[in-house]
Amino acid sequence: MLLRLQKYSLRFFYKKGKDIFLADTLSRAFLPEVNACEFRKELEEVDHRASLPVSGDRWQKIKHVSANDPVLQ
């Protein structure tokens, strides 16, 4: 979920309201079956370049340095 939201600039505001106790209701709500393979593939296809202000030259430098970094390998 965080990867999907990464491309948005979000601001959260607390808005005081009535006490609503939904935890029990939400904890009992079942989720439909999720195909893990499709979800994993979707996460692998996230293009971080679309949401980050990085130039093409800088991306090339990052790719080169990452390829030569033994920890990342």
C-alpha positions, 0 to 999 in steps of 0.5 A, a space after each residue: 500500500 505504501 508503494 502505491 501511495 508513494 506517488 501522491 502528496 498526502 496531508 492528513 488532518 485530525 477531525 474530531 468527531 463522535 466515538 465510533 467503535 469499528 475495530 471489532 466490525 473491521 476485524 471480523 470483515 473478511 477480505 476476498 482472496 488475493 492472488 499473491 502472484 499478481 500482487 507481487 508482480 504489480 509491486 515489482 512493476 512499480 516505476 519509482 522514477 515517475 514519482 521522484 524528481 530525478 534527471 536521466 543522468 542522475 538515474 544512470 549514475 544511480 544504476 551504475 553505482 547500484 550495479 557495483 555495490 556489493 551489498 545490493 548484489 
